[in-house]
Amino acid sequence: MGLPGKVTLLRQSEFFRRLLSDDLFWLAAQAGVYRFSGDEVAFRIGERAERFFIVKSGAVAVTRPVDGGEIREMARFEEGDVVGDFDFARSAEFDAQAQAVGPSTLLVFPDFGRTMGLLASERPDVIARILLRSVAMISSRVRSTQMLISENAPWVRELRRQMYTDPSTGLWARAFLDDELPRLVSAPTVIILIKPDRFKDLCDRFGHGAGDVAMERIAGVLNIEARRQRRAWALRLRSNETAFVAAGCGFEEALKIVTRLSRAVGDIDLSDVSCPGGFRIGISASMAVWPEDGADFKVLVEHAYGVLMRAWRDGGTRVYRVRPHGPDHVACSIDGAVFGLEETGRNPGDGSGPITKTGAGS
């Protein structure tokens, strides 16, 4: 590999990201690129961290023994990832072992046979700048490095899945919407919040078990719709309130989605847990399009929740759209009923802000 290729790899590390090109090319000349065979070890537990590694191709698994002597994979690093630079910055000993997963190519800095002491004697100015970066790295990377290792650990991935999943319905939980979803969406993204109508009546008449069954079947409806979309998430917000988020969809597609959801929820058969002939539920819903209806994703979700509660309190079986910028007319066809514009304004006391209010038209 030539020096330009090495420079590109070195920029993956925080040590070198802000250095001048002249410094980077000199440092690249002090690095080596090696082919590691499958399971070949890059470093072992207890070795002094005199160098670190950048994955050019393949993968590196970081393992550590746990109670009982079992060797557990703590993290896996792939193309472009940096391995061992935090221990290198601290001049510490490695507390884990790193080995190639299949044939892999790694950049090694400094190259085998070179030390930081030797490099410092040749270019003290460059090495001083790296040492300053290492101090900053130690102070800023503790949390991010721990998160990187944690997020790649299989047992932590499972723990995160459980933390972000509603156990009753299998839908994504509200915490997922707050913590993860804002960084996963891309403009435009549709946000649909849903509250089933007559749900309290169902529970009062037939017990909370009937409500649990209804929520499981509503979750099934949302998951079916999520599979129709290229990138979509079905979530449970709280109690019987759910959400559907679809990236890459605008308002016209949102109308189609909410219509399908309304009809599918209305068709849910609850005859096995309710009265003969079944108990039918409808939905109240609010819709918003990010970033058209609001630049802050989390704030827009809260805004849409206020609008949802307005739709539900106004009698249900209707859809309101968050409209922060004027009285645009919105018409939605839900279960054969057309909902048209009645008024636009701010609903005091519920935090919903300006909305387009819709009601059943003739």
N, C-alpha and C positions, 0 to 999 in steps of 0.2 A: 504494500500500500504506500502511495506517495504521501508527501507532507500535506498537501491540501486535504486529502481524505482523513488523515490523522487530526488535522485542525478541526475539521467538521465534527469528529467524534469528541475531541477534547471540550468543545463548546457545550457538550451535554452536561458537563460537571460545573457546579457552582464555582469551583476554584478558578476556572479559566474564562467564564462567560463574559466578563467585563474587561479582560486584558486586551491590550493593543495587538494588532496583527503581527508585528515584529516579535513580540514576546511569545505569541502563540506558535509561530513557526519554529522558534528556537526550542520551545518546550516539546513540540511535536517530534523534533529530532531526537529527543531524549526518551521517547516512548517506543515500545515495540508492539507488533501485532502478531498474535500467535493462534494457531489452530489447536484447539483442545478436543481430544477424542471424548466419546461419551463416558461419563463418570470420572473423567480426569479432574483432579483437585486443583483449584486455584489458590486456596489458602485453607489452613486448618486451625482448629481451636487452639489458642495459646500462642500462636505465631505472632510476632511483632508486626503491626500493620505498617510496613515500610513502603507499600505500594497499593494502588487500587486498580480496578478493572472497569472497562466500559464494554458492554456487549455489542459487537458489530453484527453478529448473526447467531442464530441458535438461542440458547437459554442457559441460565445458571440457577441452580437450586441452592438455597441456603438452609442448612439443616442443623439441628441441635439435639443432643440426647435429653430425654425427659425422664421422669420417675420410672423406675423399672428397667432402664436401659434402652427403651424404645427410641429410635431415631425418628424425629418428627420434622417434616418440612415446614419451615417458618415463613418462607417467602420464595417467590420465583421471579427472576428478572429476565426480561426479554430485550429485543433489539432496541438500542438507544439508552437502556437503563445503566445506571452507575452502581457498582457493587463495591462496598468496603471503603468509600471515601470518607464516611463519618469517623470510622475508627482511625483512618489515616490522618484526618485532621486533628484528632486528639492524641496522636502518637500512642495509641492504646494497643492492647493485644486483642486479636479477634476472639470473640466469644461464640463463634459459630463456624461451621465449615461450609465452603462454597465449592460446588463441583458442576461441571458441564452436564447438561441434559442433552445427550446426543452430540454429534459433531457441532462444535461452536467456535466462533472466531472472536477473540477478545483483544482489546487494546490494553496494554499494561503500562502504567506510569508510576514511578519511573521504570524504565526497562530493567529487566534482570541484569545484574552486574552494575547497576547505577544506584546511587543513594542520594538522598536529599542533601546530605553533607557535602558530597562531591559536587552536586549541582550548585550549591550555595557558594562554593569556592570559585566556580567558574562565572556565575552571574548572580552575585548577591542582591542586586537590585530587583531582578525578576523574582527570586525566591522570597525576598522580603514582601513583595506584593502578594504572593501566594499565602504567606503566613498571615498577613492581615485578613485575607479572605477566609482563612481557616478559623480565625477568631470569630468573625461574623457568622460563619457557618455553624460553629458550635452553639452560639447563642440562639440562632434562628431555626436550626434543623432538628432539634431534639424532638419536638412534637411532630413535625412533618415526616421525619424518618420513622418514628414509631407508627405513625398512621400508614406509611407505605408498607412496612412489614406486616402490620395487622391486616390491612386490606387484602394482602396477597395470601394470608394464611387460610387454609381451607376451613379450620374450625371457627375462625373469626368471621369468614364469609357466611357460614351457616348461622352464627350468632346474629350477624347483621340482618340476615334474611328473616330470622325470627322476630327481631326487634322491629323491622319495618313491615311485617305482615300481620294483618288482623287474624287472630286465631279462629274466630267463629266462621268467617266467610272465605278466608284465603285471599282477600283483596289486599292491596297495598294499604298500609295504615297512614293516619294523618302525619305521623312523624316523617314518613317518606316524602310526602308532599312538601313539608317544611324544610327538610334537610337536604334532600337529594334532587327532587324534581326540577327546581329552578335552574340547575346547571345542565339538565338533560334536554330541555325543550329548545326548539328553534322556531323562529318567526315564520309564518304566523302559527299560533297554537290556540286551539279551542279549549275553553274551560266550561264544562257543564256540571252544575251542581243539582242534585236531585233529592227530593224528600217525598216519600210515598204518602198519598192521601188515604184517609180512613185507617191508618195504621193503628192508632190508639183504639179505635172501635174494634178492630180485629183482635187486639190483645185483650181488651176488656171482655169481649164476648166469648173468646175461645182460648184464652190463656196466653202466657208469654211464649209457650212452646210453639204456638201457631205463628207468633211474630218471628221467632228464630227461623222457622222453616221459610217464611216469606223472605227474610233477609238472605238466606242461602240461595233462594231462587232468583232474587234480584241480582245477587252477585253473579249467578250464572248468566243472566242476560247481559250484564256489563262485560263479562269476560268474552262472551261470543262476539260482542261488538268490537272489543279491543283486538280480537284476532282478525277482524275485517280490515283494520287500519295497519299502515306500515309501522307507525310508532305511536302507541297509545297505552295509557295506564288507567286501570279501574281501581278506585280507592274507596275506603270507608272512612268518613270523616269523624262522625260521632253518632252514637245511638243508631237511628235508622237513616241517617243522612249519608249520601254517597257522592262520589264525583267521578267524572270521566274527562280525561285530558288527552287530546290528540294533537301531536305536532304535525306541522305541515298542512293544516286545515284552516280555511277561512270561514266566514260567516255562512256562506251558502251551504258548505258541507256540514256545518254545525246544525243547520235546520234539518238536514236529512238524518243526521245522527240522532238528534233529540226526538224526531218523529218515530224512528225505528225503536228507540228505547221506550218511548211512551206506549207504543202499540204492544211491544213485547212484554212489558210489565203488566199492562192491562190484560194480556192473555194468560198470565200465570194462573195455573190451576191450583187452588187451595182446598179443593173439596175433601181431600184426605185429612185435613186438620181443621176444617170449619163445617159449616152447615151443608146439608144436601144441596147440590147444585153449585156449590162453591161460593166463595167470597171474593169479590173483585176489588182490586186496588188500582188507583191511577197515580199520576205523579204531578207534583209541582216542580218547576225547574227554573234555573237562571242560566244565562249564557253570557260569556265574555270572550273576546278575541284579544290575545296578547301578541304584540304590544299596542295594537290599535286602540284598545279601550283603556289602557293604562300601562305605563312603562315598567312599573315595579310589579313583578309577578306575584309576590306574596301579598302585597297590598291589594292587587286586583282580585285575588281569591277571596280576601276578606270582604271586599266590596260586593263581589258576587254572592257571598253568603247572606249579606243583608238583603239583597234583592230577592234571593230565594225565600227568605222568611216572609217578605212582603207578598210574594206570589202565593205562598201557603196560607197566610192569614187572610188573603183576599178571597179565599174560597177554594183554592186548589185547581187542579186540572187546567193549568195555564203555564205559559212560559214567558218570563220577563228577560229582556236583555239589558245588561249594564250599558248605559249610554252616557258617558261623562261629557260628551261634546255636542249637544244639540238634540233637537226633537225629531231625529230621523224616524220615519215610519218603519215599523217592523211587523210583518205578518207571519204567523206560524200556524201550520195545519197540524193539529194534534188529535188523533182519534176521530178524524172527520170533522172536527169543529175548527173554524177559522178564528184566530185571535188577531184583532187589529188594534191600531192605536186608539187609546182613549185620552190620555193626557201624558204630559211629560213634566216632571218636577222633582223636587227633593222631598223625600219622605222623612219628616223630622222624627228623631228619636230612635231610629233603627240603624243609623250609620250607613245607610245604603248609598247616599249621594244621589245625583241626578240619574233617573232611570227612564226608560220607555215603558210605560204601563200599558199592558194589553189585557183585553177582556173578550169574552165570547162575542162574536159578531153574528149577524144573521146571514 
